[in-house]
């Protein structure tokens, strides 16, 4: 699969939710591949005003443009992990 950017650079959040699920976020004790406890069903942060610096300083980039068009959060997270060469935790 092609891992190089095929989409335009994203400068605005697309509310795809991938950055709140795919990476580990130690400031929130959130492991790799599992949804942040603050992510709601609409892929919005329920802790937005008090979010930690790692989330506050995140800047949308080409990866956001690459994953956002995918139809489900599961597919967006899988693609995000693939781009960064990360593996999701096994089910169970």
HTML snippet that shows the backbone in 3Dmol.js (N, CA, C, O; Angstrom):
<script src="https://3Dmol.org/build/3Dmol-min.js"></script>
<div id="view" style="width:600px;height:400px;position:relative"></div>
<script>
const pdb = `
ATOM      1  N   UNK A   1       0.851  -1.188   0.000  1.00  0.00           N
ATOM      2  CA  UNK A   1       0.000   0.000   0.000  1.00  0.00           C
ATOM      3  C   UNK A   1       0.889   1.240   0.000  1.00  0.00           C
ATOM      4  O   UNK A   1       1.961   1.237   0.605  1.00  0.00           O
ATOM      5  N   UNK A   2       0.454   2.277  -0.663  1.00  0.00           N
ATOM      6  CA  UNK A   2       1.178   3.545  -0.731  1.00  0.00           C
ATOM      7  C   UNK A   2       1.078   4.283   0.603  1.00  0.00           C
ATOM      8  O   UNK A   2      -0.021   4.582   1.068  1.00  0.00           O
ATOM      9  N   UNK A   3       2.230   4.578   1.219  1.00  0.00           N
ATOM     10  CA  UNK A   3       2.226   5.262   2.502  1.00  0.00           C
ATOM     11  C   UNK A   3       2.563   6.737   2.383  1.00  0.00           C
ATOM     12  O   UNK A   3       2.599   7.448   3.387  1.00  0.00           O
ATOM     13  N   UNK A   4       2.807   7.195   1.187  1.00  0.00           N
ATOM     14  CA  UNK A   4       3.149   8.603   0.983  1.00  0.00           C
ATOM     15  C   UNK A   4       1.877   9.428   0.822  1.00  0.00           C
ATOM     16  O   UNK A   4       0.840   8.906   0.415  1.00  0.00           O
ATOM     17  N   UNK A   5       1.961  10.714   1.143  1.00  0.00           N
ATOM     18  CA  UNK A   5       0.761  11.555   1.058  1.00  0.00           C
ATOM     19  C   UNK A   5       0.155  11.573  -0.337  1.00  0.00           C
ATOM     20  O   UNK A   5       0.841  11.836  -1.325  1.00  0.00           O
ATOM     21  N   UNK A   6      -1.118  11.293  -0.401  1.00  0.00           N
ATOM     22  CA  UNK A   6      -1.830  11.402  -1.671  1.00  0.00           C
ATOM     23  C   UNK A   6      -2.920  12.456  -1.569  1.00  0.00           C
ATOM     24  O   UNK A   6      -3.685  12.667  -2.509  1.00  0.00           O
ATOM     25  N   UNK A   7      -2.982  13.110  -0.424  1.00  0.00           N
ATOM     26  CA  UNK A   7      -4.000  14.131  -0.195  1.00  0.00           C
ATOM     27  C   UNK A   7      -3.328  15.450   0.137  1.00  0.00           C
ATOM     28  O   UNK A   7      -2.143  15.499   0.466  1.00  0.00           O
ATOM     29  N   UNK A   8      -4.103  16.511   0.045  1.00  0.00           N
ATOM     30  CA  UNK A   8      -3.588  17.827   0.367  1.00  0.00           C
ATOM     31  C   UNK A   8      -3.359  17.973   1.861  1.00  0.00           C
ATOM     32  O   UNK A   8      -3.980  17.281   2.667  1.00  0.00           O
ATOM     33  N   UNK A   9      -2.482  18.862   2.214  1.00  0.00           N
ATOM     34  CA  UNK A   9      -2.204  19.194   3.601  1.00  0.00           C
ATOM     35  C   UNK A   9      -3.482  19.722   4.238  1.00  0.00           C
ATOM     36  O   UNK A   9      -4.141  20.591   3.667  1.00  0.00           O
ATOM     37  N   UNK A  10      -3.838  19.216   5.401  1.00  0.00           N
ATOM     38  CA  UNK A  10      -5.023  19.683   6.113  1.00  0.00           C
ATOM     39  C   UNK A  10      -4.613  20.720   7.148  1.00  0.00           C
ATOM     40  O   UNK A  10      -3.665  20.496   7.900  1.00  0.00           O
ATOM     41  N   UNK A  11      -5.301  21.834   7.200  1.00  0.00           N
ATOM     42  CA  UNK A  11      -4.991  22.869   8.179  1.00  0.00           C
ATOM     43  C   UNK A  11      -6.079  23.017   9.237  1.00  0.00           C
ATOM     44  O   UNK A  11      -5.883  23.705  10.239  1.00  0.00           O
ATOM     45  N   UNK A  12      -7.197  22.390   9.022  1.00  0.00           N
ATOM     46  CA  UNK A  12      -8.320  22.442   9.961  1.00  0.00           C
ATOM     47  C   UNK A  12      -8.670  21.016  10.374  1.00  0.00           C
ATOM     48  O   UNK A  12      -8.523  20.076   9.593  1.00  0.00           O
ATOM     49  N   UNK A  13      -9.128  20.873  11.590  1.00  0.00           N
ATOM     50  CA  UNK A  13      -9.549  19.568  12.075  1.00  0.00           C
ATOM     51  C   UNK A  13     -10.756  19.089  11.266  1.00  0.00           C
ATOM     52  O   UNK A  13     -11.681  19.854  10.993  1.00  0.00           O
ATOM     53  N   UNK A  14     -10.728  17.823  10.894  1.00  0.00           N
ATOM     54  CA  UNK A  14     -11.824  17.244  10.121  1.00  0.00           C
ATOM     55  C   UNK A  14     -12.811  16.474  11.000  1.00  0.00           C
ATOM     56  O   UNK A  14     -13.790  15.917  10.503  1.00  0.00           O
ATOM     57  N   UNK A  15     -12.545  16.447  12.316  1.00  0.00           N
ATOM     58  CA  UNK A  15     -13.368  15.687  13.264  1.00  0.00           C
ATOM     59  C   UNK A  15     -13.473  14.220  12.869  1.00  0.00           C
ATOM     60  O   UNK A  15     -14.524  13.596  13.018  1.00  0.00           O
ATOM     61  N   UNK A  16     -12.357  13.675  12.358  1.00  0.00           N
ATOM     62  CA  UNK A  16     -12.365  12.262  11.959  1.00  0.00           C
ATOM     63  C   UNK A  16     -12.180  11.343  13.155  1.00  0.00           C
ATOM     64  O   UNK A  16     -12.549  10.171  13.086  1.00  0.00           O
ATOM     65  N   UNK A  17     -11.610  11.850  14.262  1.00  0.00           N
ATOM     66  CA  UNK A  17     -11.440  11.071  15.477  1.00  0.00           C
ATOM     67  C   UNK A  17     -10.197  10.205  15.533  1.00  0.00           C
ATOM     68  O   UNK A  17      -9.877   9.661  16.590  1.00  0.00           O
ATOM     69  N   UNK A  18      -9.492  10.063  14.429  1.00  0.00           N
ATOM     70  CA  UNK A  18      -8.342   9.155  14.392  1.00  0.00           C
ATOM     71  C   UNK A  18      -7.246   9.540  15.384  1.00  0.00           C
ATOM     72  O   UNK A  18      -6.637   8.662  15.995  1.00  0.00           O
ATOM     73  N   UNK A  19      -6.986  10.827  15.553  1.00  0.00           N
ATOM     74  CA  UNK A  19      -5.922  11.247  16.469  1.00  0.00           C
ATOM     75  C   UNK A  19      -6.312  11.034  17.925  1.00  0.00           C
ATOM     76  O   UNK A  19      -5.455  11.104  18.806  1.00  0.00           O
ATOM     77  N   UNK A  20      -7.583  10.777  18.193  1.00  0.00           N
ATOM     78  CA  UNK A  20      -8.056  10.522  19.557  1.00  0.00           C
ATOM     79  C   UNK A  20      -8.178   9.027  19.842  1.00  0.00           C
ATOM     80  O   UNK A  20      -8.542   8.623  20.946  1.00  0.00           O
ATOM     81  N   UNK A  21      -7.870   8.215  18.836  1.00  0.00           N
ATOM     82  CA  UNK A  21      -7.952   6.767  19.003  1.00  0.00           C
ATOM     83  C   UNK A  21      -6.616   6.104  18.703  1.00  0.00           C
ATOM     84  O   UNK A  21      -6.119   5.322  19.513  1.00  0.00           O
ATOM     85  N   UNK A  22      -6.033   6.404  17.558  1.00  0.00           N
ATOM     86  CA  UNK A  22      -4.850   5.672  17.107  1.00  0.00           C
ATOM     87  C   UNK A  22      -3.618   5.821  18.000  1.00  0.00           C
ATOM     88  O   UNK A  22      -3.094   4.805  18.457  1.00  0.00           O
ATOM     89  N   UNK A  23      -3.128   7.034  18.274  1.00  0.00           N
ATOM     90  CA  UNK A  23      -1.882   7.132  19.047  1.00  0.00           C
ATOM     91  C   UNK A  23      -2.096   6.895  20.536  1.00  0.00           C
ATOM     92  O   UNK A  23      -3.204   7.018  21.057  1.00  0.00           O
ATOM     93  N   UNK A  24      -0.996   6.552  21.203  1.00  0.00           N
ATOM     94  CA  UNK A  24      -1.085   6.511  22.663  1.00  0.00           C
ATOM     95  C   UNK A  24      -0.922   7.941  23.167  1.00  0.00           C
ATOM     96  O   UNK A  24      -0.155   8.717  22.597  1.00  0.00           O
ATOM     97  N   UNK A  25      -1.631   8.287  24.219  1.00  0.00           N
ATOM     98  CA  UNK A  25      -1.565   9.629  24.801  1.00  0.00           C
ATOM     99  C   UNK A  25      -1.300   9.435  26.289  1.00  0.00           C
ATOM    100  O   UNK A  25      -2.225   9.250  27.080  1.00  0.00           O
ATOM    101  N   UNK A  26      -0.032   9.480  26.654  1.00  0.00           N
ATOM    102  CA  UNK A  26       0.339   9.168  28.037  1.00  0.00           C
ATOM    103  C   UNK A  26      -0.267  10.152  29.034  1.00  0.00           C
ATOM    104  O   UNK A  26      -0.578   9.765  30.161  1.00  0.00           O
ATOM    105  N   UNK A  27      -0.442  11.413  28.646  1.00  0.00           N
ATOM    106  CA  UNK A  27      -1.025  12.411  29.552  1.00  0.00           C
ATOM    107  C   UNK A  27      -2.448  12.036  29.966  1.00  0.00           C
ATOM    108  O   UNK A  27      -2.948  12.502  30.990  1.00  0.00           O
ATOM    109  N   UNK A  28      -3.086  11.199  29.170  1.00  0.00           N
ATOM    110  CA  UNK A  28      -4.450  10.762  29.468  1.00  0.00           C
ATOM    111  C   UNK A  28      -4.511   9.267  29.791  1.00  0.00           C
ATOM    112  O   UNK A  28      -5.596   8.695  29.889  1.00  0.00           O
ATOM    113  N   UNK A  29      -3.341   8.635  29.956  1.00  0.00           N
ATOM    114  CA  UNK A  29      -3.264   7.193  30.181  1.00  0.00           C
ATOM    115  C   UNK A  29      -4.058   6.426  29.122  1.00  0.00           C
ATOM    116  O   UNK A  29      -4.741   5.449  29.429  1.00  0.00           O
ATOM    117  N   UNK A  30      -3.957   6.886  27.866  1.00  0.00           N
ATOM    118  CA  UNK A  30      -4.675   6.274  26.757  1.00  0.00           C
ATOM    119  C   UNK A  30      -3.727   5.422  25.931  1.00  0.00           C
ATOM    120  O   UNK A  30      -2.776   5.947  25.352  1.00  0.00           O
ATOM    121  N   UNK A  31      -3.967   4.107  25.864  1.00  0.00           N
ATOM    122  CA  UNK A  31      -3.089   3.245  25.079  1.00  0.00           C
ATOM    123  C   UNK A  31      -3.323   3.341  23.567  1.00  0.00           C
ATOM    124  O   UNK A  31      -4.361   3.820  23.109  1.00  0.00           O
ATOM    125  N   UNK A  32      -2.351   2.882  22.827  1.00  0.00           N
ATOM    126  CA  UNK A  32      -2.395   2.834  21.363  1.00  0.00           C
ATOM    127  C   UNK A  32      -3.632   2.085  20.881  1.00  0.00           C
ATOM    128  O   UNK A  32      -3.931   0.989  21.356  1.00  0.00           O
ATOM    129  N   UNK A  33      -4.343   2.684  19.939  1.00  0.00           N
ATOM    130  CA  UNK A  33      -5.454   2.019  19.278  1.00  0.00           C
ATOM    131  C   UNK A  33      -6.778   1.990  20.023  1.00  0.00           C
ATOM    132  O   UNK A  33      -7.761   1.460  19.505  1.00  0.00           O
ATOM    133  N   UNK A  34      -6.825   2.541  21.215  1.00  0.00           N
ATOM    134  CA  UNK A  34      -8.082   2.578  21.976  1.00  0.00           C
ATOM    135  C   UNK A  34      -8.581   4.012  22.073  1.00  0.00           C
ATOM    136  O   UNK A  34      -7.790   4.944  22.218  1.00  0.00           O
ATOM    137  N   UNK A  35      -9.875   4.181  21.994  1.00  0.00           N
ATOM    138  CA  UNK A  35     -10.462   5.520  22.015  1.00  0.00           C
ATOM    139  C   UNK A  35     -10.201   6.226  23.338  1.00  0.00           C
ATOM    140  O   UNK A  35     -10.257   5.615  24.405  1.00  0.00           O
ATOM    141  N   UNK A  36      -9.919   7.504  23.253  1.00  0.00           N
ATOM    142  CA  UNK A  36      -9.789   8.339  24.440  1.00  0.00           C
ATOM    143  C   UNK A  36     -11.136   8.362  25.152  1.00  0.00           C
ATOM    144  O   UNK A  36     -12.183   8.392  24.505  1.00  0.00           O
ATOM    145  N   UNK A  37     -11.113   8.347  26.460  1.00  0.00           N
ATOM    146  CA  UNK A  37     -12.363   8.351  27.229  1.00  0.00           C
ATOM    147  C   UNK A  37     -13.162   9.638  27.029  1.00  0.00           C
ATOM    148  O   UNK A  37     -14.340   9.690  27.382  1.00  0.00           O
ATOM    149  N   UNK A  38     -12.545  10.669  26.472  1.00  0.00           N
ATOM    150  CA  UNK A  38     -13.222  11.947  26.248  1.00  0.00           C
ATOM    151  C   UNK A  38     -13.802  12.082  24.841  1.00  0.00           C
ATOM    152  O   UNK A  38     -14.429  13.096  24.534  1.00  0.00           O
ATOM    153  N   UNK A  39     -13.608  11.091  23.991  1.00  0.00           N
ATOM    154  CA  UNK A  39     -14.117  11.150  22.619  1.00  0.00           C
ATOM    155  C   UNK A  39     -15.577  10.713  22.604  1.00  0.00           C
ATOM    156  O   UNK A  39     -15.906   9.612  23.045  1.00  0.00           O
ATOM    157  N   UNK A  40     -16.456  11.585  22.092  1.00  0.00           N
ATOM    158  CA  UNK A  40     -17.875  11.206  22.045  1.00  0.00           C
ATOM    159  C   UNK A  40     -18.214  10.547  20.708  1.00  0.00           C
ATOM    160  O   UNK A  40     -17.351  10.418  19.839  1.00  0.00           O
ATOM    161  N   UNK A  41     -19.454  10.138  20.548  1.00  0.00           N
ATOM    162  CA  UNK A  41     -19.888   9.423  19.344  1.00  0.00           C
ATOM    163  C   UNK A  41     -19.763  10.261  18.080  1.00  0.00           C
ATOM    164  O   UNK A  41     -19.685   9.709  16.983  1.00  0.00           O
ATOM    165  N   UNK A  42     -19.744  11.594  18.213  1.00  0.00           N
ATOM    166  CA  UNK A  42     -19.594  12.476  17.063  1.00  0.00           C
ATOM    167  C   UNK A  42     -18.145  12.853  16.792  1.00  0.00           C
ATOM    168  O   UNK A  42     -17.869  13.773  16.022  1.00  0.00           O
ATOM    169  N   UNK A  43     -17.218  12.134  17.430  1.00  0.00           N
ATOM    170  CA  UNK A  43     -15.772  12.382  17.291  1.00  0.00           C
ATOM    171  C   UNK A  43     -15.383  13.775  17.781  1.00  0.00           C
ATOM    172  O   UNK A  43     -14.509  14.428  17.213  1.00  0.00           O
ATOM    173  N   UNK A  44     -16.041  14.207  18.830  1.00  0.00           N
ATOM    174  CA  UNK A  44     -15.705  15.485  19.467  1.00  0.00           C
ATOM    175  C   UNK A  44     -15.180  15.214  20.872  1.00  0.00           C
ATOM    176  O   UNK A  44     -15.564  14.238  21.518  1.00  0.00           O
ATOM    177  N   UNK A  45     -14.302  16.089  21.329  1.00  0.00           N
ATOM    178  CA  UNK A  45     -13.707  15.951  22.650  1.00  0.00           C
ATOM    179  C   UNK A  45     -14.641  16.548  23.701  1.00  0.00           C
ATOM    180  O   UNK A  45     -15.024  17.714  23.616  1.00  0.00           O
ATOM    181  N   UNK A  46     -14.996  15.739  24.684  1.00  0.00           N
ATOM    182  CA  UNK A  46     -15.857  16.226  25.754  1.00  0.00           C
ATOM    183  C   UNK A  46     -15.057  16.955  26.835  1.00  0.00           C
ATOM    184  O   UNK A  46     -15.625  17.500  27.781  1.00  0.00           O
ATOM    185  N   UNK A  47     -13.742  16.956  26.682  1.00  0.00           N
ATOM    186  CA  UNK A  47     -12.841  17.613  27.633  1.00  0.00           C
ATOM    187  C   UNK A  47     -12.042  18.716  26.921  1.00  0.00           C
ATOM    188  O   UNK A  47     -10.935  19.056  27.340  1.00  0.00           O
ATOM    189  N   UNK A  48     -12.605  19.259  25.859  1.00  0.00           N
ATOM    190  CA  UNK A  48     -11.874  20.154  24.970  1.00  0.00           C
ATOM    191  C   UNK A  48     -11.210  21.327  25.695  1.00  0.00           C
ATOM    192  O   UNK A  48     -10.042  21.617  25.436  1.00  0.00           O
ATOM    193  N   UNK A  49     -11.905  21.990  26.569  1.00  0.00           N
ATOM    194  CA  UNK A  49     -11.337  23.166  27.247  1.00  0.00           C
ATOM    195  C   UNK A  49     -10.237  22.809  28.235  1.00  0.00           C
ATOM    196  O   UNK A  49      -9.383  23.644  28.532  1.00  0.00           O
ATOM    197  N   UNK A  50     -10.244  21.582  28.749  1.00  0.00           N
ATOM    198  CA  UNK A  50      -9.226  21.166  29.707  1.00  0.00           C
ATOM    199  C   UNK A  50      -8.266  20.129  29.129  1.00  0.00           C
ATOM    200  O   UNK A  50      -7.529  19.484  29.875  1.00  0.00           O
ATOM    201  N   UNK A  51      -8.269  19.965  27.821  1.00  0.00           N
ATOM    202  CA  UNK A  51      -7.418  18.931  27.217  1.00  0.00           C
ATOM    203  C   UNK A  51      -5.940  19.221  27.489  1.00  0.00           C
ATOM    204  O   UNK A  51      -5.551  20.379  27.638  1.00  0.00           O
ATOM    205  N   UNK A  52      -5.116  18.168  27.554  1.00  0.00           N
ATOM    206  CA  UNK A  52      -3.700  18.350  27.865  1.00  0.00           C
ATOM    207  C   UNK A  52      -2.942  18.990  26.700  1.00  0.00           C
ATOM    208  O   UNK A  52      -3.434  19.009  25.572  1.00  0.00           O
ATOM    209  N   UNK A  53      -1.758  19.508  26.972  1.00  0.00           N
ATOM    210  CA  UNK A  53      -0.965  20.165  25.925  1.00  0.00           C
ATOM    211  C   UNK A  53      -0.723  19.300  24.684  1.00  0.00           C
ATOM    212  O   UNK A  53      -0.717  19.818  23.567  1.00  0.00           O
ATOM    213  N   UNK A  54      -0.527  18.008  24.863  1.00  0.00           N
ATOM    214  CA  UNK A  54      -0.283  17.155  23.699  1.00  0.00           C
ATOM    215  C   UNK A  54      -1.462  17.207  22.723  1.00  0.00           C
ATOM    216  O   UNK A  54      -1.261  17.170  21.510  1.00  0.00           O
ATOM    217  N   UNK A  55      -2.655  17.289  23.231  1.00  0.00           N
ATOM    218  CA  UNK A  55      -3.847  17.411  22.381  1.00  0.00           C
ATOM    219  C   UNK A  55      -4.014  18.846  21.882  1.00  0.00           C
ATOM    220  O   UNK A  55      -4.310  19.072  20.709  1.00  0.00           O
ATOM    221  N   UNK A  56      -3.826  19.785  22.758  1.00  0.00           N
ATOM    222  CA  UNK A  56      -3.975  21.209  22.420  1.00  0.00           C
ATOM    223  C   UNK A  56      -3.008  21.617  21.305  1.00  0.00           C
ATOM    224  O   UNK A  56      -3.354  22.426  20.445  1.00  0.00           O
ATOM    225  N   UNK A  57      -1.797  21.055  21.325  1.00  0.00           N
ATOM    226  CA  UNK A  57      -0.764  21.437  20.364  1.00  0.00           C
ATOM    227  C   UNK A  57      -0.764  20.602  19.088  1.00  0.00           C
ATOM    228  O   UNK A  57       0.043  20.846  18.192  1.00  0.00           O
ATOM    229  N   UNK A  58      -1.650  19.630  18.995  1.00  0.00           N
ATOM    230  CA  UNK A  58      -1.714  18.808  17.793  1.00  0.00           C
ATOM    231  C   UNK A  58      -2.145  19.671  16.622  1.00  0.00           C
ATOM    232  O   UNK A  58      -3.113  20.425  16.723  1.00  0.00           O
ATOM    233  N   UNK A  59      -1.431  19.564  15.515  1.00  0.00           N
ATOM    234  CA  UNK A  59      -1.740  20.334  14.313  1.00  0.00           C
ATOM    235  C   UNK A  59      -2.161  19.380  13.197  1.00  0.00           C
ATOM    236  O   UNK A  59      -1.385  18.497  12.832  1.00  0.00           O
ATOM    237  N   UNK A  60      -3.352  19.532  12.652  1.00  0.00           N
ATOM    238  CA  UNK A  60      -3.759  18.684  11.530  1.00  0.00           C
ATOM    239  C   UNK A  60      -2.745  18.771  10.390  1.00  0.00           C
ATOM    240  O   UNK A  60      -2.183  19.832  10.118  1.00  0.00           O
ATOM    241  N   UNK A  61      -2.526  17.637   9.733  1.00  0.00           N
ATOM    242  CA  UNK A  61      -1.550  17.576   8.647  1.00  0.00           C
ATOM    243  C   UNK A  61      -2.070  16.677   7.528  1.00  0.00           C
ATOM    244  O   UNK A  61      -3.263  16.382   7.465  1.00  0.00           O
ATOM    245  N   UNK A  62      -1.180  16.250   6.659  1.00  0.00           N
ATOM    246  CA  UNK A  62      -1.599  15.434   5.510  1.00  0.00           C
ATOM    247  C   UNK A  62      -2.234  14.116   5.934  1.00  0.00           C
ATOM    248  O   UNK A  62      -3.070  13.575   5.211  1.00  0.00           O
ATOM    249  N   UNK A  63      -1.852  13.597   7.088  1.00  0.00           N
ATOM    250  CA  UNK A  63      -2.436  12.338   7.560  1.00  0.00           C
ATOM    251  C   UNK A  63      -3.933  12.519   7.783  1.00  0.00           C
ATOM    252  O   UNK A  63      -4.724  11.631   7.466  1.00  0.00           O
ATOM    253  N   UNK A  64      -4.315  13.661   8.323  1.00  0.00           N
ATOM    254  CA  UNK A  64      -5.740  13.943   8.527  1.00  0.00           C
ATOM    255  C   UNK A  64      -6.484  13.914   7.196  1.00  0.00           C
ATOM    256  O   UNK A  64      -7.576  13.355   7.102  1.00  0.00           O
ATOM    257  N   UNK A  65      -5.894  14.511   6.180  1.00  0.00           N
ATOM    258  CA  UNK A  65      -6.510  14.501   4.859  1.00  0.00           C
ATOM    259  C   UNK A  65      -6.579  13.113   4.259  1.00  0.00           C
ATOM    260  O   UNK A  65      -7.473  12.817   3.465  1.00  0.00           O
ATOM    261  N   UNK A  66      -5.648  12.270   4.631  1.00  0.00           N
ATOM    262  CA  UNK A  66      -5.597  10.894   4.129  1.00  0.00           C
ATOM    263  C   UNK A  66      -6.654  10.010   4.795  1.00  0.00           C
ATOM    264  O   UNK A  66      -7.276   9.179   4.133  1.00  0.00           O
ATOM    265  N   UNK A  67      -6.857  10.190   6.101  1.00  0.00           N
ATOM    266  CA  UNK A  67      -7.773   9.289   6.814  1.00  0.00           C
ATOM    267  C   UNK A  67      -9.205   9.803   6.882  1.00  0.00           C
ATOM    268  O   UNK A  67     -10.139   9.002   6.917  1.00  0.00           O
ATOM    269  N   UNK A  68      -9.401  11.110   6.902  1.00  0.00           N
ATOM    270  CA  UNK A  68     -10.739  11.684   7.090  1.00  0.00           C
ATOM    271  C   UNK A  68     -11.783  11.197   6.078  1.00  0.00           C
ATOM    272  O   UNK A  68     -12.934  11.003   6.466  1.00  0.00           O
ATOM    273  N   UNK A  69     -11.439  10.990   4.802  1.00  0.00           N
ATOM    274  CA  UNK A  69     -12.472  10.551   3.853  1.00  0.00           C
ATOM    275  C   UNK A  69     -12.953   9.110   4.049  1.00  0.00           C
ATOM    276  O   UNK A  69     -13.977   8.724   3.484  1.00  0.00           O
ATOM    277  N   UNK A  70     -12.233   8.315   4.836  1.00  0.00           N
ATOM    278  CA  UNK A  70     -12.648   6.930   5.034  1.00  0.00           C
ATOM    279  C   UNK A  70     -13.969   6.902   5.802  1.00  0.00           C
ATOM    280  O   UNK A  70     -14.189   7.734   6.682  1.00  0.00           O
ATOM    281  N   UNK A  71     -14.852   5.950   5.476  1.00  0.00           N
ATOM    282  CA  UNK A  71     -16.228   6.005   5.981  1.00  0.00           C
ATOM    283  C   UNK A  71     -16.459   5.678   7.449  1.00  0.00           C
ATOM    284  O   UNK A  71     -17.494   6.055   7.998  1.00  0.00           O
ATOM    285  N   UNK A  72     -15.522   4.985   8.105  1.00  0.00           N
ATOM    286  CA  UNK A  72     -15.747   4.637   9.508  1.00  0.00           C
ATOM    287  C   UNK A  72     -14.532   5.005  10.354  1.00  0.00           C
ATOM    288  O   UNK A  72     -13.414   5.096   9.848  1.00  0.00           O
ATOM    289  N   UNK A  73     -14.763   5.213  11.630  1.00  0.00           N
ATOM    290  CA  UNK A  73     -13.668   5.500  12.544  1.00  0.00           C
ATOM    291  C   UNK A  73     -12.683   4.335  12.571  1.00  0.00           C
ATOM    292  O   UNK A  73     -11.472   4.553  12.622  1.00  0.00           O
ATOM    293  N   UNK A  74     -13.179   3.118  12.540  1.00  0.00           N
ATOM    294  CA  UNK A  74     -12.313   1.933  12.539  1.00  0.00           C
ATOM    295  C   UNK A  74     -11.350   1.953  11.349  1.00  0.00           C
ATOM    296  O   UNK A  74     -10.162   1.677  11.515  1.00  0.00           O
ATOM    297  N   UNK A  75     -11.846   2.274  10.163  1.00  0.00           N
ATOM    298  CA  UNK A  75     -10.989   2.342   8.971  1.00  0.00           C
ATOM    299  C   UNK A  75     -10.007   3.504   9.068  1.00  0.00           C
ATOM    300  O   UNK A  75      -8.853   3.375   8.658  1.00  0.00           O
ATOM    301  N   UNK A  76     -10.456   4.641   9.609  1.00  0.00           N
ATOM    302  CA  UNK A  76      -9.564   5.793   9.758  1.00  0.00           C
ATOM    303  C   UNK A  76      -8.417   5.473  10.710  1.00  0.00           C
ATOM    304  O   UNK A  76      -7.268   5.827  10.447  1.00  0.00           O
ATOM    305  N   UNK A  77      -8.733   4.801  11.816  1.00  0.00           N
ATOM    306  CA  UNK A  77      -7.700   4.432  12.789  1.00  0.00           C
ATOM    307  C   UNK A  77      -6.730   3.423  12.181  1.00  0.00           C
ATOM    308  O   UNK A  77      -5.519   3.542  12.368  1.00  0.00           O
ATOM    309  N   UNK A  78      -7.245   2.439  11.462  1.00  0.00           N
ATOM    310  CA  UNK A  78      -6.375   1.440  10.833  1.00  0.00           C
ATOM    311  C   UNK A  78      -5.413   2.102   9.858  1.00  0.00           C
ATOM    312  O   UNK A  78      -4.230   1.762   9.824  1.00  0.00           O
ATOM    313  N   UNK A  79      -5.909   3.039   9.069  1.00  0.00           N
ATOM    314  CA  UNK A  79      -5.044   3.729   8.107  1.00  0.00           C
ATOM    315  C   UNK A  79      -4.010   4.589   8.825  1.00  0.00           C
ATOM    316  O   UNK A  79      -2.846   4.609   8.424  1.00  0.00           O
ATOM    317  N   UNK A  80      -4.407   5.292   9.867  1.00  0.00           N
ATOM    318  CA  UNK A  80      -3.494   6.123  10.668  1.00  0.00           C
ATOM    319  C   UNK A  80      -2.360   5.253  11.215  1.00  0.00           C
ATOM    320  O   UNK A  80      -1.187   5.607  11.094  1.00  0.00           O
ATOM    321  N   UNK A  81      -2.713   4.122  11.813  1.00  0.00           N
ATOM    322  CA  UNK A  81      -1.708   3.221  12.364  1.00  0.00           C
ATOM    323  C   UNK A  81      -0.794   2.685  11.270  1.00  0.00           C
ATOM    324  O   UNK A  81       0.413   2.552  11.477  1.00  0.00           O
ATOM    325  N   UNK A  82      -1.357   2.381  10.120  1.00  0.00           N
ATOM    326  CA  UNK A  82      -0.562   1.889   8.993  1.00  0.00           C
ATOM    327  C   UNK A  82       0.444   2.943   8.529  1.00  0.00           C
ATOM    328  O   UNK A  82       1.612   2.627   8.302  1.00  0.00           O
ATOM    329  N   UNK A  83       0.004   4.174   8.389  1.00  0.00           N
ATOM    330  CA  UNK A  83       0.880   5.252   7.937  1.00  0.00           C
ATOM    331  C   UNK A  83       2.092   5.382   8.853  1.00  0.00           C
ATOM    332  O   UNK A  83       3.216   5.553   8.379  1.00  0.00           O
ATOM    333  N   UNK A  84       1.868   5.301  10.156  1.00  0.00           N
ATOM    334  CA  UNK A  84       2.950   5.458  11.117  1.00  0.00           C
ATOM    335  C   UNK A  84       3.676   4.163  11.463  1.00  0.00           C
ATOM    336  O   UNK A  84       4.581   4.156  12.297  1.00  0.00           O
ATOM    337  N   UNK A  85       3.276   3.066  10.818  1.00  0.00           N
ATOM    338  CA  UNK A  85       3.939   1.792  11.066  1.00  0.00           C
ATOM    339  C   UNK A  85       3.677   1.254  12.454  1.00  0.00           C
ATOM    340  O   UNK A  85       4.533   0.586  13.036  1.00  0.00           O
ATOM    341  N   UNK A  86       2.508   1.537  12.990  1.00  0.00           N
ATOM    342  CA  UNK A  86       2.129   1.096  14.334  1.00  0.00           C
ATOM    343  C   UNK A  86       1.144  -0.060  14.228  1.00  0.00           C
ATOM    344  O   UNK A  86       0.450  -0.202  13.221  1.00  0.00           O
ATOM    345  N   UNK A  87       1.086  -0.855  15.231  1.00  0.00           N
ATOM    346  CA  UNK A  87       0.136  -1.972  15.246  1.00  0.00           C
ATOM    347  C   UNK A  87      -0.901  -1.740  16.326  1.00  0.00           C
ATOM    348  O   UNK A  87      -0.577  -1.334  17.442  1.00  0.00           O
ATOM    349  N   UNK A  88      -2.141  -1.999  15.985  1.00  0.00           N
ATOM    350  CA  UNK A  88      -3.215  -1.898  16.977  1.00  0.00           C
ATOM    351  C   UNK A  88      -3.101  -3.075  17.924  1.00  0.00           C
ATOM    352  O   UNK A  88      -2.601  -4.132  17.539  1.00  0.00           O
ATOM    353  N   UNK A  89      -3.556  -2.910  19.157  1.00  0.00           N
ATOM    354  CA  UNK A  89      -3.514  -4.039  20.086  1.00  0.00           C
ATOM    355  C   UNK A  89      -4.427  -5.151  19.620  1.00  0.00           C
ATOM    356  O   UNK A  89      -5.455  -4.884  18.998  1.00  0.00           O
ATOM    357  N   UNK A  90      -4.070  -6.409  19.910  1.00  0.00           N
ATOM    358  CA  UNK A  90      -4.947  -7.522  19.499  1.00  0.00           C
ATOM    359  C   UNK A  90      -6.281  -7.446  20.223  1.00  0.00           C
ATOM    360  O   UNK A  90      -6.356  -6.976  21.358  1.00  0.00           O
ATOM    361  N   UNK A  91      -7.325  -7.910  19.562  1.00  0.00           N
ATOM    362  CA  UNK A  91      -8.662  -7.947  20.182  1.00  0.00           C
ATOM    363  C   UNK A  91      -8.658  -8.943  21.329  1.00  0.00           C
ATOM    364  O   UNK A  91      -7.964  -9.960  21.303  1.00  0.00           O
ATOM    365  N   UNK A  92      -9.463  -8.613  22.343  1.00  0.00           N
ATOM    366  CA  UNK A  92      -9.626  -9.563  23.428  1.00  0.00           C
ATOM    367  C   UNK A  92      -8.864  -9.224  24.577  1.00  0.00           C
ATOM    368  O   UNK A  92      -8.903  -9.940  25.577  1.00  0.00           O
TER     369      UNK A  92
END
`;
const viewer = $3Dmol.createViewer("view");
viewer.addModel(pdb, "pdb");
viewer.setStyle({}, {cartoon: {color: "spectrum"}});
viewer.zoomTo();
viewer.render();
</script>
